[in-house]
Amino acid sequence: MSGGRNLPTIFAALLGAFGLAQLVPYGRNHANPPDGAVVSWDSPTTRTLAERTCFDCHSNHTQWPAYASIAPISWRIQNHVDEGREKLNFTAFDPATKEVAEAAGEAGETVTKGEMPPRDYLLLHPEARLTVAEQRALVAGLDATFSAYRKPGKARESIGTAAGGRRQNDGDRD
């Protein structure tokens, strides 16, 4: 059986590929840019909830964990942060950009649908998990904060019942 003899070769090749991946410079620039125009929050509660759940990807205040410097996970994290800041950056807010204005208007909706924060982020950041009450407060706060950018007449499904929405454990229900 040659399968057993190939195992060390396969392991060495994987280890070599992992080592070579560390040479790729993408995903290691963890200097946060300076703040620009900061969002004017409707309340301190909304800001606190957004900081806890959104700021790592949607602000210039990203907290970079140690594993964010190890490829290939560093590539995924850097990509998430780059895309998040481009789409909607709470600490460099430019609603003059059509895409940013749309993202601001849809911020509460993405939380309601369970699209944000992403599930893979929640796996490594349990502090970002929201109870149903916190999720409702965040959605209401985002809607109030970005009301000028919401499309008129846009209906919202209730949290916990929306398609794709998440219901936490029974202890989190209202």
C-alpha positions, -999 to 999 in steps of 0.1 A, spaced: 0 0 0 16 32 -11 -11 54 6 7 52 40 41 62 25 26 92 7 12 107 40 45 122 51 50 137 16 15 151 16 20 166 51 54 181 40 38 196 9 9 211 30 34 225 56 55 240 28 24 256 12 14 270 46 49 284 50 49 300 15 15 315 22 31 334 51 52 353 25 22 368 8 20 404 22 -18 408 20 -36 407 53 -9 420 75 -14 458 74 -32 463 106 -27 500 110 -61 516 113 -66 547 92 -75 580 110 -112 588 115 -131 609 91 -166 621 95 -181 601 123 -217 589 123 -241 610 144 -257 582 165 -293 585 177 -283 573 212 -253 561 232 -270 527 233 -270 523 195 -233 533 194 -224 508 221 -242 480 204 -227 489 170 -192 490 185 -197 456 200 -211 440 168 -201 460 138 -170 481 144 -143 455 137 -153 456 100 -173 488 96 -150 513 113 -114 525 115 -113 510 151 -107 474 141 -94 452 169 -70 428 151 -66 395 168 -33 376 168 -46 351 143 -53 379 118 -16 378 109 -15 341 99 -23 333 63 -46 322 48 -71 334 76 -54 368 75 -65 371 38 -102 364 47 -102 388 76 -85 416 57 -110 411 28 -139 413 53 -125 445 68 -117 461 35 -152 453 21 -169 464 53 -152 497 55 -159 503 18 -196 495 21 -203 514 54 -177 529 77 -191 544 109 -159 564 115 -153 577 80 -190 582 70 -195 596 35 -232 595 26 -225 614 -6 -214 581 -21 -245 563 -34 -234 529 -22 -227 542 13 -261 559 15 -278 527 4 -259 506 29 -267 531 57 -304 529 48 -303 491 48 -281 487 79 -311 478 102 -325 455 76 -293 435 73 -292 430 111 -329 420 110 -323 394 83 -294 379 102 -269 389 75 -249 410 99 -228 403 119 -217 373 97 -219 339 113 -182 331 109 -174 364 128 -198 353 156 -179 320 159 -148 338 170 -164 368 187 -191 356 211 -192 391 226 -208 402 194 -238 379 198 -270 399 206 -300 389 225 -333 394 207 -339 426 228 -304 439 219 -309 431 183 -342 450 183 -326 479 200 -297 480 175 -321 478 145 -343 506 159 -312 526 166 -297 520 131 -331 529 116 -333 561 136 -296 570 130 -299 565 92 -335 574 87 -326 600 60 -311 572 39 -340 546 42 -362 541 12 -397 553 20 -423 527 26 -398 499 32 -415 473 54 -395 452 78 -401 417 91 -398 412 128 -366 400 143 -365 362 149 -391 355 122 -375 371 92 -362 348 64 -327 339 74 -332 356 108 -316 341 139 -333 333 171 -309 330 200 -314 305 227 -347 304 247 -332 325 275 -327 354 250 -364 357 240 -384 386 251 
